[in-house]
Amino acid sequence: MIIMQQNITELQKNQFFDDGYIILKDFFSHEDLQKIETAFIRMYAIQASKILEYRKKLHKGINFLEYSTVDDLIKILELLEEKDKEALYQVQKILSQSYFVKEFSLNQKLINIASQLLNCPKEIVLFDDLGLLINRPNTKRLLYKWHTEVSFYPKRQNFLNAYLPMFFDKNLENGHMIMGKGSHKLTDVPFIEYQGYDVDSIGKKNYFVQYEVPSSIAEKFEKIPAITKRGDLVLFERNLIHTSTPNTTNQYSFASVCRIWEPTQDLTLSGEFRVKPYNNDFGRPGIDKIPKS
């Protein structure tokens, strides 16, 4: 369901719980997005500038405040991609501390809508785990299989996921998200735990950890591509099944994601949003239950 206005009516709120998601068109202004995008660029520039061999290759040297374009970001990502992927991941851990990124969590429209969808006072709406999803052209390493966010954050009982394209629009070719409409109504969704993307990348250090929902479950639901423009916002339910798709173009694409939550329903006293009870499992892509005859 696509919503043009920025206030959620009771009917639209009910629709969110029926479908598991809403798309808010033109939610963020160009100025708001530019602040967040610039914060991302400069944090990556700082990270690359710490490494001597890259410092010499950066066209603007250590003057990280001069880095402000997506081309700057792409050059930095390409520098770090070959040998220093871990340095890329560490940036994600500090992004949420940026002043401009913190402004994201002060957006009153977003707080009001989250309060409605979480059914809680706006005074206790919290933001966490804001980061940048990078869709490098023709790269599987940065992709997620079908999953739910609740598998990654099992102790957090009442949260939303926010997804918004950055720098460029999201289209069918450049690596978008697909959602399983209505799949959030499933309870106790099983998953396969492994690191990698396919059998060729099993156990590789710099691939994502997957909590993959078996394809026999995901295929039951209507697939909704999150084709969105820069400025649009997708909010989706914690248990909604979704996946990322490969970027088949020759141009990077990006999306920012975060969790919006309230803590009253959590069965933990931990202040770490990612707190989880899991241990390492032995898994691989393609595992599924054997149908009963």
C-alpha positions in Angstrom: 0.0 0.0 0.0 1.4 3.4 -1.0 0.5 6.5 1.2 0.8 10.0 -0.2 0.2 11.9 2.9 2.3 11.9 6.1 -0.3 11.3 8.8 -1.6 7.8 9.4 -5.3 7.4 9.7 -6.9 4.5 11.7 -7.7 2.8 8.4 -4.2 3.1 7.1 -2.8 1.9 10.5 -5.0 -1.2 10.1 -3.7 -1.7 6.6 -0.2 -1.7 7.9 -1.0 -4.5 10.2 -2.8 -6.4 7.4 0.1 -6.1 4.8 3.0 -5.7 7.2 4.4 -2.6 5.6 3.6 0.9 4.3 5.4 3.2 1.8 5.4 6.9 2.6 6.1 8.9 -0.5 8.3 12.0 -0.4 8.6 11.7 3.4 12.1 13.3 3.7 13.2 16.6 2.1 16.3 16.8 0.0 18.0 18.8 2.8 17.3 16.2 5.4 18.6 13.4 3.2 21.7 15.4 2.2 22.7 15.8 5.9 22.5 12.0 6.5 24.3 11.2 3.2 27.1 13.7 4.0 27.5 12.2 7.4 27.9 8.7 5.8 30.4 10.0 3.2 32.6 11.7 5.8 32.7 8.7 8.2 33.9 6.5 5.5 36.5 9.1 4.5 37.8 9.2 8.0 38.1 5.5 8.1 40.0 5.3 4.9 42.3 8.2 5.9 43.5 6.3 8.9 45.2 3.7 6.7 48.4 5.0 5.2 48.3 3.2 1.9 44.8 4.7 1.2 45.6 8.1 2.5 48.0 8.6 -0.4 45.3 7.6 -2.9 42.5 9.7 -1.6 42.2 12.7 -4.0 41.3 15.1 -1.2 43.8 13.8 1.3 43.0 14.0 5.0 40.6 17.0 4.6 37.6 14.8 5.2 35.2 17.7 5.4 35.7 18.2 1.7 34.3 14.8 0.9 30.6 15.4 0.1 29.6 13.6 -3.1 28.5 10.0 -3.8 31.4 9.7 -6.2 33.7 10.4 -3.2 32.0 7.6 -1.3 32.3 5.1 -4.2 36.0 5.8 -4.6 36.5 5.2 -0.9 34.4 2.0 -1.0 36.4 0.7 -3.9 39.7 1.4 -2.1 38.6 -0.6 1.0 36.8 -3.4 -0.9 39.8 -5.5 -1.9 41.7 -5.8 1.4 39.9 -4.0 4.1 36.3 -5.0 4.1 36.3 -5.2 7.9 37.1 -1.5 8.0 33.9 -0.9 6.0 31.8 -2.8 8.6 33.3 -0.9 11.5 32.0 2.3 10.1 28.5 1.0 10.6 29.1 0.9 14.3 29.9 4.6 14.6 27.5 6.0 12.1 24.6 6.3 14.6 26.7 8.6 16.8 27.0 11.2 14.0 25.3 14.6 14.8 23.5 14.7 11.4 22.4 11.0 11.7 21.1 11.7 15.2 18.8 14.4 13.7 17.1 11.5 11.9 15.8 10.3 15.2 14.4 13.8 16.0 12.0 13.8 13.0 8.7 14.6 14.7 6.6 13.2 11.8 8.4 9.9 12.1 8.2 9.8 15.8 4.4 10.4 15.7 3.8 7.7 13.1 6.0 5.2 15.0 4.1 6.0 18.2 0.9 5.1 16.4 2.2 1.9 14.9 4.0 0.7 18.0 1.0 1.7 20.1 3.1 3.6 22.7 3.6 7.1 23.9 6.0 9.1 21.6 8.1 9.9 24.6 9.5 6.3 24.7 10.1 5.9 21.0 13.7 4.8 20.5 16.0 4.6 17.4 18.8 2.1 17.0 21.1 0.3 14.6 21.0 3.0 11.8 23.3 2.0 9.0 24.0 2.0 5.3 23.2 -0.9 3.0 25.7 -0.9 0.1 24.6 -2.6 -3.1 27.9 -2.9 -5.0 27.4 -3.9 -8.7 27.4 -7.6 -9.3 28.3 -8.5 -5.7 26.6 -11.2 -3.7 28.6 -10.6 -0.6 26.4 -7.7 0.6 23.0 -9.5 0.1 20.6 -11.1 2.5 18.4 -14.1 1.8 14.8 -14.3 2.9 14.7 -13.4 6.6 12.8 -11.5 9.3 14.4 -8.9 11.5 13.0 -10.5 14.6 15.5 -13.4 14.0 18.3 -10.8 14.4 16.8 -9.0 17.3 14.8 -11.8 19.2 14.7 -10.0 22.5 13.1 -6.9 21.2 9.3 -7.5 21.1 7.9 -4.3 19.7 9.9 -2.6 16.9 9.6 -1.3 13.3 12.1 -1.4 10.5 12.7 1.8 8.4 14.2 1.5 4.9 14.9 4.6 2.7 17.0 4.8 -0.5 20.0 7.1 -0.3 21.8 9.0 -3.1 19.8 7.3 -5.9 16.3 5.9 -6.5 15.7 2.1 -6.1 14.5 0.3 -9.2 14.2 -3.3 -10.4 17.8 -3.5 -11.6 19.9 -1.8 -9.0 19.4 -4.0 -5.9 16.1 -3.4 -4.1 14.2 -5.0 -1.3 11.4 -7.5 -1.8 8.7 -8.0 0.9 6.4 -11.0 1.4 3.0 -9.3 1.8 1.2 -10.5 4.9 4.0 -12.8 6.0 4.4 -11.0 9.3 1.3 -12.9 10.6 3.3 -16.1 10.8 4.4 -17.1 14.2 7.6 -18.9 15.2 9.2 -18.6 11.7 12.0 -21.1 11.4 15.4 -20.2 9.9 18.7 -21.6 8.8 21.8 -20.1 10.3 25.0 -19.8 8.3 27.6 -17.2 7.1 27.8 -16.6 3.4 25.3 -16.3 0.5 25.5 -19.5 -1.5 27.5 -22.7 -1.3 30.5 -21.0 -2.9 30.7 -18.5 -0.1 29.9 -20.6 3.0 31.9 -19.6 6.0 33.7 -16.7 4.3 34.5 -14.0 6.9 33.3 -11.0 5.1 29.9 -12.3 4.1 26.8 -11.6 6.1 25.4 -14.0 8.7 22.2 -15.4 7.3 19.1 -16.4 9.3 17.4 -17.7 6.1 13.7 -18.5 6.1 13.2 -21.6 3.9 12.0 -20.9 0.4 9.0 -23.2 0.9 7.7 -20.6 3.4 8.7 -17.5 1.5 7.1 -18.6 -1.8 3.7 -18.7 -0.2 3.4 -14.9 -0.1 2.9 -12.2 -2.7 6.2 -10.6 -3.5 6.2 -6.8 -3.2 9.3 -4.9 -4.6 10.2 -1.8 -2.7 10.6 0.4 -5.7 11.2 3.7 -4.1 12.5 7.1 -4.8 15.1 9.1 -2.8 12.9 10.7 -0.2 10.5 7.8 0.2 10.3 5.8 3.4 9.3 2.2 3.9 8.2 1.1 7.4 7.7 -2.6 7.9 6.8 -5.0 10.7 9.4 -6.8 12.7 8.3 -10.3 11.5 7.8 -9.5 7.8 9.7 -11.8 5.5 11.9 -9.9 3.1 15.1 -10.2 1.0 17.6 -8.2 -1.0 18.3 -8.6 -4.7 21.5 -8.3 -6.7 22.5 -5.0 -8.3 22.8 -5.9 -12.0 23.8 -2.4 -13.1 27.3 -0.9 -13.3 26.4 1.7 -10.7 26.4 1.5 -6.9 23.0 1.9 -5.1 22.4 2.5 -1.4 19.7 2.4 1.3 19.7 3.4 4.9 18.0 1.2 7.5 17.2 1.5 11.2 15.1 0.0 13.9 12.4 2.1 15.7 11.3 0.5 19.0 9.9 0.8 22.4 11.2 -1.2 25.4 8.2 -2.0 27.5 7.6 -5.5 26.0 11.2 -6.7 26.0 12.1 -9.7 28.2 15.6 -8.4 28.9 17.3 -5.7 30.9 20.1 -5.4 28.4 20.8 -2.0 26.8 22.2 -3.7 23.7 19.6 -3.7 21.0 21.2 -6.6 19.3 21.2 -8.9 22.4 20.5 -12.5 21.3 20.6 -16.0 22.7 21.9 -17.8 19.7 25.0 -19.9 19.4 26.8 -20.8 16.1 24.9 -23.5 14.2 26.0 -25.7 11.3 24.0 -24.6 8.3 24.1 -23.9 4.6 21.9 -22.3 2.0 19.1 -24.5 0.5 18.1 -26.5 3.6 14.4 -27.1 3.8 12.0 -29.5 5.5 11.2 -32.8 3.7 7.5 -32.7 2.7 5.4 -35.4 4.4 4.1 -38.0 2.1 
